Amino acid sequence: MVVCLCQGVSEKRVRAAISAGAHSRKAVTKACGAGAGCGGCHAAIRELICEQQAQAAAHTDVSEAPLLAPLEPAAVCA
């Protein structure tokens, strides 16, 4: 599925950028270009970030928590 029509960026590329550490919409845009055009995909990008954060949180061992950096933007996913 294409997330960003302006830049032709797929969901797979956005997810890869998020997995590589892009935890904000601006960071995703910098990493893969998604969101650099009209902005119509910004909500979809934030949704993918939140989804991936929720999945990561569900698979995080509490004993590992101090080693993890906080993901941004937490308020967006609330």
PDB file of N, CA, C, O and CB in Angstrom:
ATOM      1  N   MET A   1       0.834  -1.166   0.000  1.00  0.00           N
ATOM      2  CA  MET A   1       0.000   0.000   0.000  1.00  0.00           C
ATOM      3  C   MET A   1       0.891   1.246   0.000  1.00  0.00           C
ATOM      4  O   MET A   1       1.926   1.269   0.666  1.00  0.00           O
ATOM      5  CB  MET A   1      -0.955  -0.011   1.211  1.00  0.00           C
ATOM      6  N   VAL A   2       0.499   2.255  -0.727  1.00  0.00           N
ATOM      7  CA  VAL A   2       1.233   3.509  -0.759  1.00  0.00           C
ATOM      8  C   VAL A   2       0.691   4.424   0.336  1.00  0.00           C
ATOM      9  O   VAL A   2      -0.510   4.689   0.391  1.00  0.00           O
ATOM     10  CB  VAL A   2       1.126   4.185  -2.156  1.00  0.00           C
ATOM     11  N   VAL A   3       1.571   4.901   1.198  1.00  0.00           N
ATOM     12  CA  VAL A   3       1.184   5.807   2.277  1.00  0.00           C
ATOM     13  C   VAL A   3       1.249   7.245   1.787  1.00  0.00           C
ATOM     14  O   VAL A   3       0.338   8.033   2.041  1.00  0.00           O
ATOM     15  CB  VAL A   3       2.092   5.613   3.514  1.00  0.00           C
ATOM     16  N   CYS A   4       2.319   7.587   1.088  1.00  0.00           N
ATOM     17  CA  CYS A   4       2.536   8.955   0.613  1.00  0.00           C
ATOM     18  C   CYS A   4       2.489   8.981  -0.906  1.00  0.00           C
ATOM     19  O   CYS A   4       3.421   8.540  -1.580  1.00  0.00           O
ATOM     20  CB  CYS A   4       3.889   9.512   1.124  1.00  0.00           C
ATOM     21  N   LEU A   5       1.393   9.503  -1.430  1.00  0.00           N
ATOM     22  CA  LEU A   5       1.232   9.560  -2.881  1.00  0.00           C
ATOM     23  C   LEU A   5       2.180  10.571  -3.515  1.00  0.00           C
ATOM     24  O   LEU A   5       2.710  10.326  -4.599  1.00  0.00           O
ATOM     25  CB  LEU A   5      -0.205   9.906  -3.237  1.00  0.00           C
ATOM     26  N   CYS A   6       2.398  11.694  -2.857  1.00  0.00           N
ATOM     27  CA  CYS A   6       3.262  12.742  -3.423  1.00  0.00           C
ATOM     28  C   CYS A   6       4.677  12.239  -3.682  1.00  0.00           C
ATOM     29  O   CYS A   6       5.279  12.548  -4.710  1.00  0.00           O
ATOM     30  CB  CYS A   6       3.313  13.946  -2.487  1.00  0.00           C
ATOM     31  N   GLN A   7       5.196  11.464  -2.745  1.00  0.00           N
ATOM     32  CA  GLN A   7       6.571  10.988  -2.836  1.00  0.00           C
ATOM     33  C   GLN A   7       6.659   9.523  -3.270  1.00  0.00           C
ATOM     34  O   GLN A   7       7.753   9.006  -3.496  1.00  0.00           O
ATOM     35  CB  GLN A   7       7.261  11.167  -1.503  1.00  0.00           C
ATOM     36  N   GLY A   8       5.514   8.862  -3.385  1.00  0.00           N
ATOM     37  CA  GLY A   8       5.495   7.457  -3.801  1.00  0.00           C
ATOM     38  C   GLY A   8       6.142   6.528  -2.782  1.00  0.00           C
ATOM     39  O   GLY A   8       6.894   5.626  -3.151  1.00  0.00           O
ATOM     40  N   VAL A   9       5.853   6.746  -1.499  1.00  0.00           N
ATOM     41  CA  VAL A   9       6.466   5.950  -0.443  1.00  0.00           C
ATOM     42  C   VAL A   9       5.475   4.914   0.074  1.00  0.00           C
ATOM     43  O   VAL A   9       4.342   5.235   0.432  1.00  0.00           O
ATOM     44  CB  VAL A   9       6.953   6.852   0.707  1.00  0.00           C
ATOM     45  N   SER A  10       5.927   3.680   0.103  1.00  0.00           N
ATOM     46  CA  SER A  10       5.072   2.567   0.525  1.00  0.00           C
ATOM     47  C   SER A  10       5.014   2.452   2.046  1.00  0.00           C
ATOM     48  O   SER A  10       5.856   2.983   2.769  1.00  0.00           O
ATOM     49  CB  SER A  10       5.575   1.255  -0.078  1.00  0.00           C
ATOM     50  N   GLU A  11       3.993   1.741   2.498  1.00  0.00           N
ATOM     51  CA  GLU A  11       3.853   1.448   3.921  1.00  0.00           C
ATOM     52  C   GLU A  11       5.073   0.679   4.418  1.00  0.00           C
ATOM     53  O   GLU A  11       5.545   0.908   5.531  1.00  0.00           O
ATOM     54  CB  GLU A  11       2.562   0.647   4.190  1.00  0.00           C
ATOM     55  N   LYS A  12       5.575  -0.223   3.602  1.00  0.00           N
ATOM     56  CA  LYS A  12       6.745  -1.021   3.974  1.00  0.00           C
ATOM     57  C   LYS A  12       7.951  -0.120   4.258  1.00  0.00           C
ATOM     58  O   LYS A  12       8.679  -0.347   5.225  1.00  0.00           O
ATOM     59  CB  LYS A  12       7.086  -2.029   2.856  1.00  0.00           C
ATOM     60  N   ARG A  13       8.166   0.898   3.423  1.00  0.00           N
ATOM     61  CA  ARG A  13       9.294   1.815   3.632  1.00  0.00           C
ATOM     62  C   ARG A  13       9.083   2.669   4.878  1.00  0.00           C
ATOM     63  O   ARG A  13      10.035   2.944   5.609  1.00  0.00           O
ATOM     64  CB  ARG A  13       9.487   2.720   2.403  1.00  0.00           C
ATOM     65  N   VAL A  14       7.841   3.091   5.126  1.00  0.00           N
ATOM     66  CA  VAL A  14       7.554   3.872   6.329  1.00  0.00           C
ATOM     67  C   VAL A  14       7.806   3.018   7.563  1.00  0.00           C
ATOM     68  O   VAL A  14       8.441   3.474   8.514  1.00  0.00           O
ATOM     69  CB  VAL A  14       6.094   4.395   6.317  1.00  0.00           C
ATOM     70  N   ARG A  15       7.315   1.783   7.557  1.00  0.00           N
ATOM     71  CA  ARG A  15       7.530   0.887   8.695  1.00  0.00           C
ATOM     72  C   ARG A  15       9.013   0.621   8.911  1.00  0.00           C
ATOM     73  O   ARG A  15       9.466   0.541  10.053  1.00  0.00           O
ATOM     74  CB  ARG A  15       6.786  -0.435   8.484  1.00  0.00           C
ATOM     75  N   ALA A  16       9.774   0.484   7.831  1.00  0.00           N
ATOM     76  CA  ALA A  16      11.218   0.269   7.952  1.00  0.00           C
ATOM     77  C   ALA A  16      11.887   1.486   8.592  1.00  0.00           C
ATOM     78  O   ALA A  16      12.783   1.336   9.422  1.00  0.00           O
ATOM     79  CB  ALA A  16      11.842  -0.020   6.569  1.00  0.00           C
ATOM     80  N   ALA A  17      11.458   2.679   8.212  1.00  0.00           N
ATOM     81  CA  ALA A  17      12.012   3.899   8.799  1.00  0.00           C
ATOM     82  C   ALA A  17      11.704   3.963  10.293  1.00  0.00           C
ATOM     83  O   ALA A  17      12.562   4.335  11.093  1.00  0.00           O
ATOM     84  CB  ALA A  17      11.453   5.146   8.084  1.00  0.00           C
ATOM     85  N   ILE A  18      10.488   3.603  10.663  1.00  0.00           N
ATOM     86  CA  ILE A  18      10.091   3.607  12.074  1.00  0.00           C
ATOM     87  C   ILE A  18      10.913   2.576  12.845  1.00  0.00           C
ATOM     88  O   ILE A  18      11.401   2.859  13.939  1.00  0.00           O
ATOM     89  CB  ILE A  18       8.572   3.313  12.222  1.00  0.00           C
ATOM     90  N   SER A  19      11.062   1.396  12.279  1.00  0.00           N
ATOM     91  CA  SER A  19      11.851   0.339  12.923  1.00  0.00           C
ATOM     92  C   SER A  19      13.309   0.745  13.095  1.00  0.00           C
ATOM     93  O   SER A  19      13.978   0.317  14.035  1.00  0.00           O
ATOM     94  CB  SER A  19      11.768  -0.949  12.112  1.00  0.00           C
ATOM     95  N   ALA A  20      13.793   1.575  12.174  1.00  0.00           N
ATOM     96  CA  ALA A  20      15.182   2.027  12.234  1.00  0.00           C
ATOM     97  C   ALA A  20      15.380   3.205  13.183  1.00  0.00           C
ATOM     98  O   ALA A  20      16.501   3.686  13.347  1.00  0.00           O
ATOM     99  CB  ALA A  20      15.656   2.407  10.853  1.00  0.00           C
ATOM    100  N   GLY A  21      14.290   3.679  13.814  1.00  0.00           N
ATOM    101  CA  GLY A  21      14.441   4.718  14.817  1.00  0.00           C
ATOM    102  C   GLY A  21      13.708   6.017  14.557  1.00  0.00           C
ATOM    103  O   GLY A  21      13.816   6.948  15.355  1.00  0.00           O
ATOM    104  N   ALA A  22      12.971   6.109  13.474  1.00  0.00           N
ATOM    105  CA  ALA A  22      12.204   7.322  13.190  1.00  0.00           C
ATOM    106  C   ALA A  22      10.902   7.268  13.984  1.00  0.00           C
ATOM    107  O   ALA A  22       9.943   6.625  13.556  1.00  0.00           O
ATOM    108  CB  ALA A  22      11.921   7.471  11.653  1.00  0.00           C
ATOM    109  N   HIS A  23      10.860   7.933  15.129  1.00  0.00           N
ATOM    110  CA  HIS A  23       9.709   7.833  16.022  1.00  0.00           C
ATOM    111  C   HIS A  23       8.856   9.095  16.055  1.00  0.00           C
ATOM    112  O   HIS A  23       8.086   9.299  16.993  1.00  0.00           O
ATOM    113  CB  HIS A  23      10.175   7.517  17.408  1.00  0.00           C
ATOM    114  N   SER A  24       8.988   9.933  15.048  1.00  0.00           N
ATOM    115  CA  SER A  24       8.107  11.092  14.890  1.00  0.00           C
ATOM    116  C   SER A  24       7.826  11.237  13.394  1.00  0.00           C
ATOM    117  O   SER A  24       8.541  10.683  12.560  1.00  0.00           O
ATOM    118  CB  SER A  24       8.756  12.414  15.492  1.00  0.00           C
ATOM    119  N   ARG A  25       6.780  11.982  13.073  1.00  0.00           N
ATOM    120  CA  ARG A  25       6.448  12.178  11.662  1.00  0.00           C
ATOM    121  C   ARG A  25       7.595  12.863  10.942  1.00  0.00           C
ATOM    122  O   ARG A  25       7.931  12.489   9.818  1.00  0.00           O
ATOM    123  CB  ARG A  25       5.158  13.001  11.514  1.00  0.00           C
ATOM    124  N   LYS A  26       8.195  13.853  11.568  1.00  0.00           N
ATOM    125  CA  LYS A  26       9.316  14.558  10.942  1.00  0.00           C
ATOM    126  C   LYS A  26      10.508  13.634  10.710  1.00  0.00           C
ATOM    127  O   LYS A  26      11.183  13.730   9.685  1.00  0.00           O
ATOM    128  CB  LYS A  26       9.740  15.740  11.805  1.00  0.00           C
ATOM    129  N   ALA A  27      10.761  12.747  11.657  1.00  0.00           N
ATOM    130  CA  ALA A  27      11.870  11.797  11.503  1.00  0.00           C
ATOM    131  C   ALA A  27      11.594  10.814  10.374  1.00  0.00           C
ATOM    132  O   ALA A  27      12.505  10.446   9.634  1.00  0.00           O
ATOM    133  CB  ALA A  27      12.112  11.036  12.815  1.00  0.00           C
ATOM    134  N   VAL A  28      10.339  10.386  10.239  1.00  0.00           N
ATOM    135  CA  VAL A  28       9.968   9.499   9.128  1.00  0.00           C
ATOM    136  C   VAL A  28      10.179  10.219   7.799  1.00  0.00           C
ATOM    137  O   VAL A  28      10.709   9.637   6.852  1.00  0.00           O
ATOM    138  CB  VAL A  28       8.490   9.028   9.262  1.00  0.00           C
ATOM    139  N   THR A  29       9.764  11.481   7.728  1.00  0.00           N
ATOM    140  CA  THR A  29       9.942  12.262   6.509  1.00  0.00           C
ATOM    141  C   THR A  29      11.422  12.371   6.156  1.00  0.00           C
ATOM    142  O   THR A  29      11.803  12.219   4.995  1.00  0.00           O
ATOM    143  CB  THR A  29       9.326  13.661   6.668  1.00  0.00           C
ATOM    144  N   LYS A  30      12.239  12.632   7.146  1.00  0.00           N
ATOM    145  CA  LYS A  30      13.677  12.737   6.909  1.00  0.00           C
ATOM    146  C   LYS A  30      14.268  11.406   6.443  1.00  0.00           C
ATOM    147  O   LYS A  30      15.146  11.375   5.581  1.00  0.00           O
ATOM    148  CB  LYS A  30      14.387  13.208   8.180  1.00  0.00           C
ATOM    149  N   ALA A  31      13.780  10.314   7.018  1.00  0.00           N
ATOM    150  CA  ALA A  31      14.327   8.995   6.716  1.00  0.00           C
ATOM    151  C   ALA A  31      13.933   8.458   5.343  1.00  0.00           C
ATOM    152  O   ALA A  31      14.751   7.856   4.649  1.00  0.00           O
ATOM    153  CB  ALA A  31      13.891   8.028   7.762  1.00  0.00           C
ATOM    154  N   CYS A  32      12.667   8.680   4.952  1.00  0.00           N
ATOM    155  CA  CYS A  32      12.223   8.043   3.701  1.00  0.00           C
ATOM    156  C   CYS A  32      11.474   8.965   2.756  1.00  0.00           C
ATOM    157  O   CYS A  32      11.124   8.552   1.651  1.00  0.00           O
ATOM    158  CB  CYS A  32      11.354   6.882   4.018  1.00  0.00           C
ATOM    159  N   GLY A  33      11.220  10.200   3.159  1.00  0.00           N
ATOM    160  CA  GLY A  33      10.556  11.165   2.291  1.00  0.00           C
ATOM    161  C   GLY A  33       9.049  11.224   2.429  1.00  0.00           C
ATOM    162  O   GLY A  33       8.425  12.162   1.934  1.00  0.00           O
ATOM    163  N   ALA A  34       8.452  10.254   3.083  1.00  0.00           N
ATOM    164  CA  ALA A  34       6.996  10.259   3.250  1.00  0.00           C
ATOM    165  C   ALA A  34       6.576  11.464   4.067  1.00  0.00           C
ATOM    166  O   ALA A  34       7.140  11.722   5.130  1.00  0.00           O
ATOM    167  CB  ALA A  34       6.509   8.957   3.924  1.00  0.00           C
ATOM    168  N   GLY A  35       5.596  12.199   3.584  1.00  0.00           N
ATOM    169  CA  GLY A  35       5.096  13.361   4.296  1.00  0.00           C
ATOM    170  C   GLY A  35       5.724  14.668   3.863  1.00  0.00           C
ATOM    171  O   GLY A  35       5.415  15.714   4.435  1.00  0.00           O
ATOM    172  N   ALA A  36       6.585  14.638   2.882  1.00  0.00           N
ATOM    173  CA  ALA A  36       7.288  15.850   2.449  1.00  0.00           C
ATOM    174  C   ALA A  36       6.482  16.689   1.461  1.00  0.00           C
ATOM    175  O   ALA A  36       6.881  17.806   1.130  1.00  0.00           O
ATOM    176  CB  ALA A  36       8.609  15.475   1.823  1.00  0.00           C
ATOM    177  N   GLY A  37       5.362  16.168   0.992  1.00  0.00           N
ATOM    178  CA  GLY A  37       4.563  16.891   0.007  1.00  0.00           C
ATOM    179  C   GLY A  37       3.408  17.636   0.636  1.00  0.00           C
ATOM    180  O   GLY A  37       3.611  18.549   1.438  1.00  0.00           O
ATOM    181  N   CYS A  38       2.211  17.256   0.280  1.00  0.00           N
ATOM    182  CA  CYS A  38       0.997  17.990   0.658  1.00  0.00           C
ATOM    183  C   CYS A  38       0.606  17.832   2.123  1.00  0.00           C
ATOM    184  O   CYS A  38      -0.131  18.665   2.651  1.00  0.00           O
ATOM    185  CB  CYS A  38      -0.143  17.542  -0.198  1.00  0.00           C
ATOM    186  N   GLY A  39       1.080  16.787   2.789  1.00  0.00           N
ATOM    187  CA  GLY A  39       0.739  16.559   4.196  1.00  0.00           C
ATOM    188  C   GLY A  39      -0.474  15.677   4.401  1.00  0.00           C
ATOM    189  O   GLY A  39      -0.859  15.407   5.539  1.00  0.00           O
ATOM    190  N   GLY A  40      -1.077  15.228   3.324  1.00  0.00           N
ATOM    191  CA  GLY A  40      -2.257  14.387   3.438  1.00  0.00           C
ATOM    192  C   GLY A  40      -2.002  13.048   4.114  1.00  0.00           C
ATOM    193  O   GLY A  40      -2.941  12.405   4.583  1.00  0.00           O
ATOM    194  N   CYS A  41      -0.765  12.629   4.169  1.00  0.00           N
ATOM    195  CA  CYS A  41      -0.431  11.335   4.764  1.00  0.00           C
ATOM    196  C   CYS A  41       0.067  11.447   6.202  1.00  0.00           C
ATOM    197  O   CYS A  41       0.369  10.431   6.827  1.00  0.00           O
ATOM    198  CB  CYS A  41       0.612  10.647   3.928  1.00  0.00           C
ATOM    199  N   HIS A  42       0.156  12.654   6.732  1.00  0.00           N
ATOM    200  CA  HIS A  42       0.703  12.833   8.078  1.00  0.00           C
ATOM    201  C   HIS A  42      -0.042  12.011   9.121  1.00  0.00           C
ATOM    202  O   HIS A  42       0.586  11.401   9.986  1.00  0.00           O
ATOM    203  CB  HIS A  42       0.664  14.297   8.462  1.00  0.00           C
ATOM    204  N   ALA A  43      -1.347  11.985   9.055  1.00  0.00           N
ATOM    205  CA  ALA A  43      -2.134  11.203  10.024  1.00  0.00           C
ATOM    206  C   ALA A  43      -1.838   9.713   9.890  1.00  0.00           C
ATOM    207  O   ALA A  43      -1.734   9.010  10.895  1.00  0.00           O
ATOM    208  CB  ALA A  43      -3.642  11.459   9.829  1.00  0.00           C
ATOM    209  N   ALA A  44      -1.702   9.228   8.660  1.00  0.00           N
ATOM    210  CA  ALA A  44      -1.400   7.811   8.435  1.00  0.00           C
ATOM    211  C   ALA A  44      -0.016   7.464   8.980  1.00  0.00           C
ATOM    212  O   ALA A  44       0.179   6.392   9.552  1.00  0.00           O
ATOM    213  CB  ALA A  44      -1.481   7.472   6.929  1.00  0.00           C
ATOM    214  N   ILE A  45       0.935   8.367   8.803  1.00  0.00           N
ATOM    215  CA  ILE A  45       2.287   8.139   9.324  1.00  0.00           C
ATOM    216  C   ILE A  45       2.251   8.074  10.844  1.00  0.00           C
ATOM    217  O   ILE A  45       2.843   7.175  11.441  1.00  0.00           O
ATOM    218  CB  ILE A  45       3.258   9.253   8.853  1.00  0.00           C
ATOM    219  N   ARG A  46       1.559   9.023  11.478  1.00  0.00           N
ATOM    220  CA  ARG A  46       1.450   9.009  12.942  1.00  0.00           C
ATOM    221  C   ARG A  46       0.759   7.734  13.427  1.00  0.00           C
ATOM    222  O   ARG A  46       1.141   7.170  14.452  1.00  0.00           O
ATOM    223  CB  ARG A  46       0.678  10.249  13.436  1.00  0.00           C
ATOM    224  N   GLU A  47      -0.246   7.288  12.696  1.00  0.00           N
ATOM    225  CA  GLU A  47      -0.939   6.053  13.059  1.00  0.00           C
ATOM    226  C   GLU A  47       0.004   4.857  13.008  1.00  0.00           C
ATOM    227  O   GLU A  47      -0.030   4.000  13.891  1.00  0.00           O
ATOM    228  CB  GLU A  47      -2.134   5.820  12.131  1.00  0.00           C
ATOM    229  N   LEU A  48       0.841   4.795  11.984  1.00  0.00           N
ATOM    230  CA  LEU A  48       1.804   3.695  11.869  1.00  0.00           C
ATOM    231  C   LEU A  48       2.830   3.755  12.998  1.00  0.00           C
ATOM    232  O   LEU A  48       3.229   2.719  13.530  1.00  0.00           O
ATOM    233  CB  LEU A  48       2.515   3.740  10.503  1.00  0.00           C
ATOM    234  N   ILE A  49       3.258   4.962  13.364  1.00  0.00           N
ATOM    235  CA  ILE A  49       4.195   5.120  14.481  1.00  0.00           C
ATOM    236  C   ILE A  49       3.554   4.595  15.765  1.00  0.00           C
ATOM    237  O   ILE A  49       4.172   3.824  16.499  1.00  0.00           O
ATOM    238  CB  ILE A  49       4.614   6.612  14.650  1.00  0.00           C
ATOM    239  N   CYS A  50       2.330   5.007  16.031  1.00  0.00           N
ATOM    240  CA  CYS A  50       1.622   4.574  17.242  1.00  0.00           C
ATOM    241  C   CYS A  50       1.416   3.067  17.256  1.00  0.00           C
ATOM    242  O   CYS A  50       1.586   2.417  18.287  1.00  0.00           O
ATOM    243  CB  CYS A  50       0.272   5.282  17.353  1.00  0.00           C
ATOM    244  N   GLU A  51       1.052   2.523  16.117  1.00  0.00           N
ATOM    245  CA  GLU A  51       0.838   1.078  16.014  1.00  0.00           C
ATOM    246  C   GLU A  51       2.126   0.330  16.332  1.00  0.00           C
ATOM    247  O   GLU A  51       2.111  -0.652  17.074  1.00  0.00           O
ATOM    248  CB  GLU A  51       0.331   0.700  14.606  1.00  0.00           C
ATOM    249  N   GLN A  52       3.233   0.790  15.774  1.00  0.00           N
ATOM    250  CA  GLN A  52       4.503   0.111  15.999  1.00  0.00           C
ATOM    251  C   GLN A  52       4.962   0.286  17.449  1.00  0.00           C
ATOM    252  O   GLN A  52       5.557  -0.626  18.023  1.00  0.00           O
ATOM    253  CB  GLN A  52       5.573   0.643  15.031  1.00  0.00           C
ATOM    254  N   GLN A  53       4.690   1.455  18.046  1.00  0.00           N
ATOM    255  CA  GLN A  53       5.034   1.669  19.451  1.00  0.00           C
ATOM    256  C   GLN A  53       4.228   0.734  20.350  1.00  0.00           C
ATOM    257  O   GLN A  53       4.763   0.177  21.309  1.00  0.00           O
ATOM    258  CB  GLN A  53       4.788   3.136  19.849  1.00  0.00           C
ATOM    259  N   ALA A  54       2.956   0.564  20.044  1.00  0.00           N
ATOM    260  CA  ALA A  54       2.102  -0.324  20.833  1.00  0.00           C
ATOM    261  C   ALA A  54       2.589  -1.769  20.726  1.00  0.00           C
ATOM    262  O   ALA A  54       2.600  -2.498  21.718  1.00  0.00           O
ATOM    263  CB  ALA A  54       0.635  -0.219  20.369  1.00  0.00           C
ATOM    264  N   GLN A  55       2.986  -2.175  19.537  1.00  0.00           N
ATOM    265  CA  GLN A  55       3.506  -3.526  19.343  1.00  0.00           C
ATOM    266  C   GLN A  55       4.804  -3.717  20.108  1.00  0.00           C
ATOM    267  O   GLN A  55       5.024  -4.762  20.720  1.00  0.00           O
ATOM    268  CB  GLN A  55       3.723  -3.812  17.854  1.00  0.00           C
ATOM    269  N   ALA A  56       5.661  -2.709  20.073  1.00  0.00           N
ATOM    270  CA  ALA A  56       6.933  -2.795  20.789  1.00  0.00           C
ATOM    271  C   ALA A  56       6.697  -2.865  22.292  1.00  0.00           C
ATOM    272  O   ALA A  56       7.358  -3.632  22.992  1.00  0.00           O
ATOM    273  CB  ALA A  56       7.830  -1.593  20.447  1.00  0.00           C
ATOM    274  N   ALA A  57       5.757  -2.067  22.787  1.00  0.00           N
ATOM    275  CA  ALA A  57       5.456  -2.062  24.219  1.00  0.00           C
ATOM    276  C   ALA A  57       4.900  -3.407  24.667  1.00  0.00           C
ATOM    277  O   ALA A  57       5.195  -3.874  25.767  1.00  0.00           O
ATOM    278  CB  ALA A  57       4.462  -0.947  24.553  1.00  0.00           C
ATOM    279  N   ALA A  58       4.102  -4.022  23.816  1.00  0.00           N
ATOM    280  CA  ALA A  58       3.510  -5.317  24.152  1.00  0.00           C
ATOM    281  C   ALA A  58       4.563  -6.416  24.213  1.00  0.00           C
ATOM    282  O   ALA A  58       4.370  -7.427  24.888  1.00  0.00           O
ATOM    283  CB  ALA A  58       2.435  -5.687  23.135  1.00  0.00           C
ATOM    284  N   HIS A  59       5.673  -6.222  23.514  1.00  0.00           N
ATOM    285  CA  HIS A  59       6.726  -7.237  23.465  1.00  0.00           C
ATOM    286  C   HIS A  59       7.946  -6.875  24.298  1.00  0.00           C
ATOM    287  O   HIS A  59       8.979  -7.538  24.206  1.00  0.00           O
ATOM    288  CB  HIS A  59       7.146  -7.464  22.044  1.00  0.00           C
ATOM    289  N   THR A  60       7.835  -5.829  25.108  1.00  0.00           N
ATOM    290  CA  THR A  60       8.959  -5.388  25.923  1.00  0.00           C
ATOM    291  C   THR A  60       8.925  -6.063  27.275  1.00  0.00           C
ATOM    292  O   THR A  60       7.918  -6.017  27.981  1.00  0.00           O
ATOM    293  CB  THR A  60       8.947  -3.872  26.089  1.00  0.00           C
ATOM    294  N   ASP A  61      10.023  -6.686  27.626  1.00  0.00           N
ATOM    295  CA  ASP A  61      10.189  -7.288  28.947  1.00  0.00           C
ATOM    296  C   ASP A  61      10.440  -6.147  29.940  1.00  0.00           C
ATOM    297  O   ASP A  61      11.278  -5.280  29.690  1.00  0.00           O
ATOM    298  CB  ASP A  61      11.374  -8.343  28.962  1.00  0.00           C
ATOM    299  N   VAL A  62       9.736  -6.147  31.033  1.00  0.00           N
ATOM    300  CA  VAL A  62       9.863  -5.093  32.032  1.00  0.00           C
ATOM    301  C   VAL A  62      11.313  -4.956  32.492  1.00  0.00           C
ATOM    302  O   VAL A  62      11.762  -3.847  32.780  1.00  0.00           O
ATOM    303  CB  VAL A  62       8.949  -5.380  33.231  1.00  0.00           C
ATOM    304  N   SER A  63      12.041  -6.044  32.565  1.00  0.00           N
ATOM    305  CA  SER A  63      13.432  -5.983  33.013  1.00  0.00           C
ATOM    306  C   SER A  63      14.308  -5.235  32.019  1.00  0.00           C
ATOM    307  O   SER A  63      15.390  -4.778  32.388  1.00  0.00           O
ATOM    308  CB  SER A  63      13.978  -7.387  33.230  1.00  0.00           C
ATOM    309  N   GLU A  64      13.876  -5.098  30.771  1.00  0.00           N
ATOM    310  CA  GLU A  64      14.642  -4.385  29.758  1.00  0.00           C
ATOM    311  C   GLU A  64      14.282  -2.902  29.700  1.00  0.00           C
ATOM    312  O   GLU A  64      15.008  -2.129  29.075  1.00  0.00           O
ATOM    313  CB  GLU A  64      14.420  -5.019  28.401  1.00  0.00           C
ATOM    314  N   ALA A  65      13.202  -2.487  30.321  1.00  0.00           N
ATOM    315  CA  ALA A  65      12.683  -1.128  30.195  1.00  0.00           C
ATOM    316  C   ALA A  65      13.721  -0.031  30.453  1.00  0.00           C
ATOM    317  O   ALA A  65      13.742   0.942  29.700  1.00  0.00           O
ATOM    318  CB  ALA A  65      11.541  -0.950  31.139  1.00  0.00           C
ATOM    319  N   PRO A  66      14.580  -0.128  31.469  1.00  0.00           N
ATOM    320  CA  PRO A  66      15.542   0.952  31.689  1.00  0.00           C
ATOM    321  C   PRO A  66      16.525   1.133  30.534  1.00  0.00           C
ATOM    322  O   PRO A  66      17.113   2.205  30.390  1.00  0.00           O
ATOM    323  CB  PRO A  66      16.308   0.695  32.955  1.00  0.00           C
ATOM    324  N   LEU A  67      16.710   0.115  29.724  1.00  0.00           N
ATOM    325  CA  LEU A  67      17.651   0.192  28.616  1.00  0.00           C
ATOM    326  C   LEU A  67      17.053   0.845  27.379  1.00  0.00           C
ATOM    327  O   LEU A  67      17.789   1.210  26.462  1.00  0.00           O
ATOM    328  CB  LEU A  67      18.143  -1.182  28.271  1.00  0.00           C
ATOM    329  N   LEU A  68      15.744   1.000  27.333  1.00  0.00           N
ATOM    330  CA  LEU A  68      15.079   1.526  26.155  1.00  0.00           C
ATOM    331  C   LEU A  68      14.943   3.038  26.222  1.00  0.00           C
ATOM    332  O   LEU A  68      14.616   3.591  27.273  1.00  0.00           O
ATOM    333  CB  LEU A  68      13.716   0.888  25.993  1.00  0.00           C
ATOM    334  N   ALA A  69      15.193   3.704  25.107  1.00  0.00           N
ATOM    335  CA  ALA A  69      14.988   5.150  25.027  1.00  0.00           C
ATOM    336  C   ALA A  69      13.500   5.412  24.841  1.00  0.00           C
ATOM    337  O   ALA A  69      12.821   4.615  24.194  1.00  0.00           O
ATOM    338  CB  ALA A  69      15.821   5.782  23.861  1.00  0.00           C
ATOM    339  N   PRO A  70      12.978   6.495  25.383  1.00  0.00           N
ATOM    340  CA  PRO A  70      11.555   6.796  25.200  1.00  0.00           C
ATOM    341  C   PRO A  70      11.246   7.061  23.734  1.00  0.00           C
ATOM    342  O   PRO A  70      12.024   7.704  23.029  1.00  0.00           O
ATOM    343  CB  PRO A  70      11.142   8.007  26.055  1.00  0.00           C
ATOM    344  N   LEU A  71      10.116   6.563  23.291  1.00  0.00           N
ATOM    345  CA  LEU A  71       9.676   6.768  21.917  1.00  0.00           C
ATOM    346  C   LEU A  71       8.907   8.064  21.821  1.00  0.00           C
ATOM    347  O   LEU A  71       8.166   8.409  22.742  1.00  0.00           O
ATOM    348  CB  LEU A  71       8.816   5.592  21.428  1.00  0.00           C
ATOM    349  N   GLU A  72       9.062   8.784  20.739  1.00  0.00           N
ATOM    350  CA  GLU A  72       8.361  10.053  20.552  1.00  0.00           C
ATOM    351  C   GLU A  72       7.374   9.908  19.426  1.00  0.00           C
ATOM    352  O   GLU A  72       7.634   9.086  18.547  1.00  0.00           O
ATOM    353  CB  GLU A  72       9.346  11.205  20.263  1.00  0.00           C
ATOM    354  N   PRO A  73       6.315  10.587  19.361  1.00  0.00           N
ATOM    355  CA  PRO A  73       5.691  11.432  20.367  1.00  0.00           C
ATOM    356  C   PRO A  73       4.656  10.643  21.133  1.00  0.00           C
ATOM    357  O   PRO A  73       3.629  10.265  20.569  1.00  0.00           O
ATOM    358  CB  PRO A  73       5.057  12.667  19.728  1.00  0.00           C
ATOM    359  N   ALA A  74       4.893  10.392  22.374  1.00  0.00           N
ATOM    360  CA  ALA A  74       3.990   9.585  23.190  1.00  0.00           C
ATOM    361  C   ALA A  74       2.607  10.198  23.291  1.00  0.00           C
ATOM    362  O   ALA A  74       1.613   9.471  23.297  1.00  0.00           O
ATOM    363  CB  ALA A  74       4.565   9.400  24.573  1.00  0.00           C
ATOM    364  N   ALA A  75       2.518  11.513  23.370  1.00  0.00           N
ATOM    365  CA  ALA A  75       1.220  12.177  23.509  1.00  0.00           C
ATOM    366  C   ALA A  75       0.336  11.965  22.296  1.00  0.00           C
ATOM    367  O   ALA A  75      -0.888  11.951  22.429  1.00  0.00           O
ATOM    368  CB  ALA A  75       1.413  13.658  23.741  1.00  0.00           C
ATOM    369  N   VAL A  76       0.912  11.800  21.128  1.00  0.00           N
ATOM    370  CA  VAL A  76       0.153  11.595  19.904  1.00  0.00           C
ATOM    371  C   VAL A  76      -0.581  10.267  19.935  1.00  0.00           C
ATOM    372  O   VAL A  76      -1.667  10.145  19.367  1.00  0.00           O
ATOM    373  CB  VAL A  76       1.070  11.659  18.692  1.00  0.00           C
ATOM    374  N   CYS A  77      -0.012   9.290  20.580  1.00  0.00           N
ATOM    375  CA  CYS A  77      -0.573   7.942  20.598  1.00  0.00           C
ATOM    376  C   CYS A  77      -1.562   7.719  21.730  1.00  0.00           C
ATOM    377  O   CYS A  77      -2.182   6.658  21.800  1.00  0.00           O
ATOM    378  CB  CYS A  77       0.530   6.938  20.699  1.00  0.00           C
ATOM    379  N   ALA A  78      -1.722   8.672  22.601  1.00  0.00           N
ATOM    380  CA  ALA A  78      -2.596   8.501  23.750  1.00  0.00           C
ATOM    381  C   ALA A  78      -4.054   8.421  23.354  1.00  0.00           C
ATOM    382  O   ALA A  78      -4.921   8.276  24.216  1.00  0.00           O
ATOM    383  CB  ALA A  78      -2.398   9.626  24.722  1.00  0.00           C
TER     384      ALA A  78
END
